[in-house]
Amino acid sequence: MSNIPSVFNANRVSDCAKLLVRGSFVAAGLCFGATAFSTAAQAQADDPEYFQVNMKPGSTLNVRKDPSLKSEKIGTLPANADGIANLGCHVGMPYLEWRESTTAVRKVETRRKWCNIEYNGMVGWTAGKYLEEDRPE
């Protein structure tokens, strides 16, 4: 995974700390809150670094601009796509917790999970229920 998000957030925290030193408590509070919010969709430490699509051969998985079925479709992933970079998933439990849960819990949580992905230069959101960990060969 790229270091860009973590470097960006480190810079944001540094900028927020400067506001705090200057006595801009309200601005610093808003800044720290925005920094925390910006990391919400980043991949968690226990999430896989890469995904592969888990669908029937011949199927395609829609990639959308935002994490919503109502969002604009920006492309598709073939059923055999792998090496899909995980930029972060949200609205669901952490991957390791999900993987160790009962089948019933996994089904419910998976339906709610959206993942921000990058594949062949396309960056967008897709339904997490069709993704699984891509294991290196």
Residue pairs with C-beta under 8 A, 6 or more apart in sequence:
1 43
1 49
1 85
1 86
1 87
5 39
5 42
8 38
9 35
9 38
9 39
12 31
12 34
12 35
12 38
13 32
13 35
15 31
16 28
16 31
16 32
16 35
17 28
19 27
19 28
19 31
20 28
40 88
40 90
41 87
41 88
41 89
41 90
41 116
42 87
42 88
43 49
43 86
43 87
43 88
43 89
44 88
44 89
44 94
44 95
46 94
46 95
46 96
46 97
47 86
47 88
47 89
47 94
47 95
48 86
48 95
48 133
48 134
49 85
49 86
50 82
50 83
50 84
50 85
50 86
50 133
50 134
51 82
51 84
51 86
51 115
51 117
51 131
51 132
51 133
51 134
52 81
52 82
52 83
52 84
52 131
52 132
52 133
52 134
53 61
53 77
53 78
53 79
53 80
53 81
53 82
53 84
53 130
53 131
54 130
54 131
54 132
55 61
55 79
55 130
56 79
57 79
57 80
58 79
59 79
60 76
60 77
60 78
60 79
61 76
61 77
61 78
61 79
61 81
61 126
61 127
61 130
62 73
62 75
62 76
62 126
62 127
63 73
63 74
63 75
63 76
63 77
63 117
63 119
63 122
63 124
63 125
63 126
64 71
64 72
64 73
64 74
64 124
64 125
64 126
65 71
65 72
65 73
65 74
65 124
65 125
66 72
66 125
67 90
67 91
67 114
67 116
67 125
68 114
68 125
71 125
74 122
74 124
75 122
75 124
77 84
77 119
77 126
81 119
82 134
83 119
83 134
84 117
84 118
84 119
84 131
84 134
85 117
85 118
85 119
86 115
86 116
86 117
87 115
87 116
87 117
87 118
87 123
88 115
88 116
89 95
89 113
89 114
89 115
89 116
89 128
90 113
90 114
91 112
91 113
91 114
92 98
92 109
92 110
92 112
92 113
92 128
93 101
93 109
95 133
98 105
98 106
98 109
98 110
99 106
101 109
110 128
110 129
111 129
113 127
113 128
113 129
114 125
114 126
114 127
114 128
115 125
115 126
115 127
115 128
115 131
116 123
116 124
116 125
117 123
117 124
117 125
117 126
117 131
